[in-house]
Amino acid sequence: MADLTATAVPLSLDRREGVPLRVALMRAQSRARRRAFLLVLPLLLFIVITFMIPIAQMLQRSVYNDGFSQTSPHLAEWFAANPAGTEPDETAFAALAADLVLMNQNRLAGAAGTRINYLAPGSRSLFTAAARGADGLKPPYKAALLAEDSAWGDPLIWTAMREAASPWTSDFYLIGLDARRSADGGIERAAETNRVYLPLYMRTFVLSGLITGICLLLAFPIAHLLATLPLARANLLMILVLLPFWTSLLVRTTSWIVLLQGQGVFNGLLVASGVIDDANRLELIYNQIGTIIVMVHILLPFMVLPIYSVMRVIPPSYARAARSLGATSWTTFRRVYLPQTLPGIGAGVLLVFILAVGYYITPALVGGAEGQLFSNQIQFHMSKSNWSQAAALSSMLLVGVLLLYWLYDRLVGIDKLKFG
């Protein structure tokens, strides 16, 4: 019927405007779309300014660092004229000497040395010391610089300077992947003692998954009670669920430290009851166990609320109908009740997992060396002003979360959930 009307519309005229009715309808729809766009424009601008632009700046910062390139124009020219693997000659050392003079004049030797230090540890002091005496260098510059410090002959230093001669670099991602530039310019694994980031990266996702699983096991029965209890009792239980939101994060974390430490309340109760003796108190804090316990407590409401929001609208008559048709309690739960709660479970799992991956305050306070997460390394580099490394690690964490979300959407997304 709508199709027949649409074909007949051009023959009719809008009496007020003298134009075909279809044109008038299109104009009205266009005006409605413009009004809708203007309504959402403030929110769109807020998202772009506070979310999209900072992420773009972070991504740019992870591949851009001009700490060395802006202070070394002569070396940049020599590197551009000579391919990788070329042994530095007198011309190269003369360019280095000229750049050291510029670094000393502009007081940028520390920044240049810090940039090289990311790739060749220990080189910051090499640059600052050489820059202070750069005005007194006389040709031949190669012999003079090597006499001052033999480290200037290290091929790794020159490989690092070649990579840093351009402000655009992938070195910070290599460091985040526990790799490094070899002396010949290739890529190799970092020494086993220096492989920090990938194990920490895997630990973060494993611990976040474990915390999410524990939250799900605890939240499901709590949400079921909230959805089935009488209103007065449900409201009381909801207050207990929301109570952590009304308490400072620092207060909650400090309270757990008091409870779980070696001389704390929990160990004291175990010793007093004779479960353990005083010499064998449990280590429940400043390790992974402490991180898991405290983060589960903090993140549990974020799992309860999405599941409860779905459970409370499930009609009880569905379960009664299944039981009346001969289904057992387990079959009713598995085939009738559980499938209808999957949207809430999916939302809660995503919310808790993403929050757990990005947490750094709680692991920093209760995790010790074992319970640190990837975000703690990001915070460490931010506090040390190595923003490029922090941006690269943040990008790696963002990619990991987006990849898992994509897999979730492809494998168990809302549109693929089966009900019944």
Legacy VTK file of the C-alpha trace (Angstrom):
# vtk DataFile Version 3.0
C-alpha trace
ASCII
DATASET POLYDATA
POINTS 420 float
0.000 0.000 0.000
2.887 2.339 0.845
4.502 1.643 -2.524
1.299 2.503 -4.401
1.016 5.746 -2.466
4.630 6.654 -3.187
4.136 6.190 -6.924
1.039 8.340 -6.925
2.506 11.159 -4.819
4.225 13.108 -7.643
0.834 13.599 -9.284
-0.446 15.396 -6.171
0.514 18.930 -5.245
0.993 20.566 -1.866
-1.709 23.252 -1.938
0.297 25.637 0.257
3.543 25.524 -1.698
2.466 24.413 -5.111
5.158 21.687 -5.234
4.852 17.912 -5.507
4.048 16.308 -2.150
7.075 14.013 -2.414
9.371 17.070 -2.589
7.652 18.560 0.446
8.125 15.314 2.368
11.814 15.180 1.425
12.287 18.759 2.627
10.588 17.938 5.919
12.799 14.888 6.401
15.892 16.955 5.625
14.892 19.559 8.197
14.280 16.810 10.765
17.726 15.338 10.120
19.345 18.756 10.511
17.552 19.335 13.800
18.606 15.890 15.040
22.213 16.563 14.033
22.214 19.907 15.855
20.872 18.192 18.965
23.699 15.647 19.042
26.377 18.099 17.875
27.413 19.183 21.414
27.874 15.563 22.449
29.795 14.842 19.251
32.108 17.803 19.856
32.645 16.700 23.452
33.641 13.195 22.325
35.958 14.528 19.632
37.675 17.038 21.939
37.997 14.876 25.052
38.356 11.422 23.488
39.284 11.295 19.824
41.882 14.087 19.782
43.775 12.803 22.870
43.887 9.294 21.393
45.157 10.683 18.089
47.836 12.656 19.953
48.808 9.531 21.870
49.152 7.506 18.673
51.208 10.290 17.094
53.433 10.570 20.143
54.141 6.834 20.091
55.871 7.133 16.696
57.276 10.660 16.962
60.125 11.844 19.169
62.394 14.720 18.151
64.555 14.707 21.254
67.641 13.839 19.199
66.762 14.857 15.645
66.204 18.543 16.461
69.655 18.800 18.025
71.665 16.840 15.421
71.295 18.347 11.932
74.880 17.488 10.903
74.553 13.828 11.873
71.194 13.653 10.106
72.887 14.790 6.893
75.650 12.215 7.254
73.175 9.393 7.920
71.106 10.450 4.900
74.184 10.370 2.676
75.489 7.025 3.943
73.470 3.790 3.995
72.959 1.695 7.114
75.973 -0.404 7.986
78.490 2.234 6.912
81.296 2.462 9.425
81.550 5.989 10.895
84.575 7.810 9.497
86.216 11.127 10.284
83.373 12.973 8.526
80.830 11.274 10.784
82.769 12.165 13.921
83.175 15.749 12.699
79.385 15.953 12.311
79.000 14.488 15.793
81.414 17.073 17.235
79.507 19.924 15.543
76.220 18.647 16.934
77.685 18.273 20.419
78.635 21.964 20.268
75.028 22.816 19.335
73.712 20.635 22.147
75.942 22.429 24.633
74.923 25.867 23.370
71.206 25.053 23.450
71.408 23.027 26.680
69.824 20.030 24.948
72.507 17.413 25.508
70.393 15.783 28.206
67.358 15.507 25.921
69.452 14.083 23.076
71.189 11.629 25.392
67.885 10.551 26.903
66.519 9.765 23.448
69.541 7.571 22.623
69.438 6.062 26.102
66.096 4.419 25.262
67.909 2.299 22.658
71.406 2.132 24.147
71.174 2.240 27.956
73.881 4.258 29.653
74.428 6.719 26.828
72.843 9.784 28.460
75.910 10.481 30.569
78.033 9.922 27.464
76.315 12.799 25.666
76.218 15.210 28.591
79.910 14.688 29.353
80.965 15.041 25.701
78.816 18.153 25.191
80.471 19.942 28.105
83.890 19.560 26.471
82.754 19.886 22.857
84.165 23.410 22.402
87.642 22.119 23.091
87.578 19.309 20.530
90.190 19.549 17.767
90.563 17.450 14.622
90.982 14.634 14.080
87.613 14.383 15.807
87.394 10.603 15.714
90.591 10.175 17.698
89.643 12.991 20.076
86.193 11.582 20.886
87.460 8.006 21.226
90.212 9.243 23.525
87.607 10.979 25.644
85.385 7.880 25.837
85.826 4.631 23.900
82.031 4.106 23.975
81.796 6.423 20.941
83.162 3.527 18.901
80.323 1.205 19.926
78.307 0.283 16.781
75.126 0.136 18.887
75.474 3.851 19.722
75.711 4.740 16.051
72.790 2.470 15.164
70.723 4.193 17.843
71.704 7.652 16.560
70.824 6.641 12.998
67.363 5.541 14.113
66.879 8.681 16.222
68.075 11.025 13.460
64.498 10.956 12.154
61.745 12.037 14.560
59.460 9.319 13.158
60.333 5.957 14.623
58.970 2.542 15.564
61.584 2.012 18.256
59.178 2.489 21.148
56.957 -0.301 19.857
60.035 -2.504 19.507
60.892 -1.799 23.140
57.303 -2.598 24.124
57.644 -5.935 22.308
60.889 -6.700 24.160
62.940 -6.262 20.992
65.757 -3.901 20.051
67.900 -2.724 17.171
71.034 -4.767 16.602
74.378 -3.189 15.776
73.805 -3.809 12.050
70.389 -2.092 12.109
68.293 -5.268 12.256
65.787 -6.328 14.877
66.552 -8.860 17.586
65.065 -10.052 20.856
66.144 -8.199 23.958
68.287 -10.002 26.492
66.267 -12.388 28.616
66.862 -10.325 31.744
65.456 -7.247 29.948
62.234 -8.832 28.706
59.711 -6.998 30.820
56.788 -5.836 28.741
55.453 -8.953 26.988
55.302 -11.055 30.183
53.615 -8.130 31.926
51.254 -7.715 28.959
50.204 -11.365 29.153
49.936 -11.221 32.947
47.613 -8.220 32.684
45.163 -9.992 30.381
45.317 -13.255 32.349
44.707 -11.534 35.690
41.979 -9.358 34.177
40.282 -12.460 32.786
40.549 -14.214 36.155
39.160 -11.184 37.996
36.310 -10.970 35.482
35.505 -14.673 35.931
35.446 -14.394 39.726
33.232 -11.315 39.514
30.835 -13.215 37.254
30.621 -16.187 39.641
29.891 -13.888 42.570
27.623 -11.454 40.737
25.244 -13.950 39.120
23.640 -15.236 42.357
23.639 -11.729 43.844
21.833 -10.343 40.805
19.372 -13.275 40.943
18.594 -12.496 44.570
18.080 -8.839 43.731
15.651 -9.788 40.969
13.628 -12.322 42.995
13.592 -11.051 46.590
10.706 -8.954 47.902
11.128 -5.256 47.252
12.152 -4.273 50.800
14.882 -6.913 51.028
16.004 -6.257 47.451
16.453 -2.563 48.224
18.573 -3.409 51.295
20.743 -5.761 49.257
21.079 -3.133 46.513
22.366 -0.648 49.097
25.038 -3.159 50.109
25.974 -3.669 46.451
26.249 0.066 45.839
28.055 0.816 49.093
31.548 0.587 47.485
30.557 3.407 45.111
29.996 5.679 48.099
33.392 4.966 49.624
36.692 6.438 48.464
38.847 4.089 46.412
41.833 4.919 48.592
39.855 4.136 51.759
38.702 0.794 50.379
42.213 -0.167 49.283
43.755 0.874 52.594
41.099 -1.127 54.456
42.051 -4.242 52.528
45.717 -3.670 53.374
44.754 -3.596 57.068
42.699 -6.766 56.699
45.118 -8.837 54.615
48.606 -7.904 55.803
50.690 -10.382 57.764
49.755 -8.858 61.117
46.303 -7.914 59.894
42.795 -8.831 60.969
42.346 -11.896 58.726
45.617 -13.546 59.695
44.968 -12.643 63.336
41.638 -14.469 63.251
43.215 -17.546 61.662
45.953 -17.624 64.290
43.480 -17.078 67.154
41.237 -19.892 65.897
44.179 -22.283 65.580
43.861 -22.771 61.808
47.470 -21.627 61.304
50.290 -20.894 63.714
51.940 -17.541 64.172
55.018 -18.537 62.154
52.985 -19.452 59.056
50.842 -16.400 58.500
49.434 -16.179 54.972
50.882 -13.727 52.454
47.726 -12.131 51.083
48.968 -8.665 50.214
51.655 -7.145 48.002
51.333 -10.006 45.499
48.941 -11.256 42.836
46.524 -12.622 45.428
46.158 -9.176 46.960
45.578 -7.604 43.534
42.880 -10.161 42.695
41.031 -9.877 46.024
40.942 -6.086 46.105
40.086 -5.624 42.427
37.260 -8.181 42.645
35.776 -6.201 45.537
36.084 -2.920 43.654
34.751 -4.178 40.302
31.995 -6.516 41.529
29.199 -3.862 41.348
30.037 -3.280 37.672
29.153 -6.932 37.046
26.104 -7.093 39.287
24.225 -4.128 37.862
24.177 -5.136 34.140
23.128 -8.693 34.989
20.455 -7.488 37.400
19.049 -5.069 34.824
18.379 -8.037 32.533
17.189 -10.507 35.181
14.565 -8.213 36.657
12.573 -8.140 33.402
12.556 -11.919 32.842
8.976 -13.110 33.489
8.852 -15.864 36.180
6.133 -17.531 34.165
8.737 -18.775 31.667
10.404 -20.980 34.273
7.027 -22.179 35.619
5.936 -23.089 32.106
9.124 -25.077 31.528
8.686 -26.956 34.809
5.050 -27.698 33.985
6.213 -29.242 30.697
8.497 -31.653 32.531
11.828 -29.826 32.471
14.115 -30.334 35.442
15.485 -27.404 37.435
18.833 -27.678 35.658
17.224 -27.872 32.206
14.999 -24.889 33.010
17.999 -22.876 34.115
20.193 -23.909 31.174
17.665 -23.616 28.356
15.199 -20.991 29.565
16.693 -18.708 32.208
20.410 -18.522 31.391
20.019 -17.647 27.667
17.899 -14.635 28.594
20.601 -13.340 30.943
23.401 -13.531 28.355
23.089 -9.887 27.207
23.619 -8.719 30.783
26.470 -11.189 31.285
28.139 -10.003 28.083
27.815 -6.337 29.077
29.140 -7.014 32.578
32.064 -9.100 31.361
33.121 -6.438 28.854
32.785 -3.628 31.394
34.702 -5.392 34.166
37.420 -6.719 31.869
38.109 -3.344 30.268
38.195 -1.650 33.673
40.512 -4.343 35.073
42.939 -4.053 32.164
43.342 -0.316 32.714
43.571 -0.273 36.527
46.834 0.947 37.995
46.131 2.577 41.392
45.012 -0.599 43.137
47.808 -2.851 41.770
50.325 -0.154 42.657
49.132 -0.100 46.282
48.508 -3.796 46.968
50.200 -5.707 44.145
53.865 -5.408 45.044
56.263 -6.626 42.361
54.162 -9.678 41.430
50.801 -7.952 41.176
51.762 -5.052 38.912
49.823 -4.670 35.650
50.691 -3.216 32.260
49.086 0.095 33.188
51.591 0.503 36.025
54.409 0.553 33.453
52.536 3.211 31.483
52.206 5.329 34.620
55.902 4.781 35.389
57.000 6.091 31.994
54.606 9.022 32.247
56.102 10.019 35.587
59.616 9.692 34.101
58.581 11.937 31.148
59.169 9.182 28.596
55.866 10.005 26.981
56.682 8.285 23.700
57.201 4.956 25.448
54.081 5.483 27.552
52.107 6.274 24.383
53.421 3.150 22.631
52.495 0.936 25.597
49.066 2.605 25.791
48.532 1.920 22.097
49.464 -1.725 22.595
46.970 -2.003 25.444
44.280 -0.279 23.371
44.878 -2.622 20.423
44.667 -5.664 22.697
41.345 -4.548 24.166
39.900 -3.687 20.740
41.009 -7.038 19.350
39.322 -8.929 22.183
36.181 -6.839 21.742
36.191 -7.632 18.016
36.555 -11.345 18.760
33.724 -11.138 21.275
31.491 -9.375 18.784
32.284 -11.911 16.051
31.962 -15.022 18.196
29.427 -14.276 20.934
28.006 -10.859 20.025
24.512 -9.871 21.029
23.177 -10.593 17.562
24.467 -14.197 17.797
22.986 -15.067 21.181
20.440 -17.860 21.090
17.420 -17.610 23.341
15.618 -20.818 24.121
LINES 1 421
420 0 1 2 3 4 5 6 7 8 9 10 11 12 13 14 15 16 17 18 19 20 21 22 23 24 25 26 27 28 29 30 31 32 33 34 35 36 37 38 39 40 41 42 43 44 45 46 47 48 49 50 51 52 53 54 55 56 57 58 59 60 61 62 63 64 65 66 67 68 69 70 71 72 73 74 75 76 77 78 79 80 81 82 83 84 85 86 87 88 89 90 91 92 93 94 95 96 97 98 99 100 101 102 103 104 105 106 107 108 109 110 111 112 113 114 115 116 117 118 119 120 121 122 123 124 125 126 127 128 129 130 131 132 133 134 135 136 137 138 139 140 141 142 143 144 145 146 147 148 149 150 151 152 153 154 155 156 157 158 159 160 161 162 163 164 165 166 167 168 169 170 171 172 173 174 175 176 177 178 179 180 181 182 183 184 185 186 187 188 189 190 191 192 193 194 195 196 197 198 199 200 201 202 203 204 205 206 207 208 209 210 211 212 213 214 215 216 217 218 219 220 221 222 223 224 225 226 227 228 229 230 231 232 233 234 235 236 237 238 239 240 241 242 243 244 245 246 247 248 249 250 251 252 253 254 255 256 257 258 259 260 261 262 263 264 265 266 267 268 269 270 271 272 273 274 275 276 277 278 279 280 281 282 283 284 285 286 287 288 289 290 291 292 293 294 295 296 297 298 299 300 301 302 303 304 305 306 307 308 309 310 311 312 313 314 315 316 317 318 319 320 321 322 323 324 325 326 327 328 329 330 331 332 333 334 335 336 337 338 339 340 341 342 343 344 345 346 347 348 349 350 351 352 353 354 355 356 357 358 359 360 361 362 363 364 365 366 367 368 369 370 371 372 373 374 375 376 377 378 379 380 381 382 383 384 385 386 387 388 389 390 391 392 393 394 395 396 397 398 399 400 401 402 403 404 405 406 407 408 409 410 411 412 413 414 415 416 417 418 419
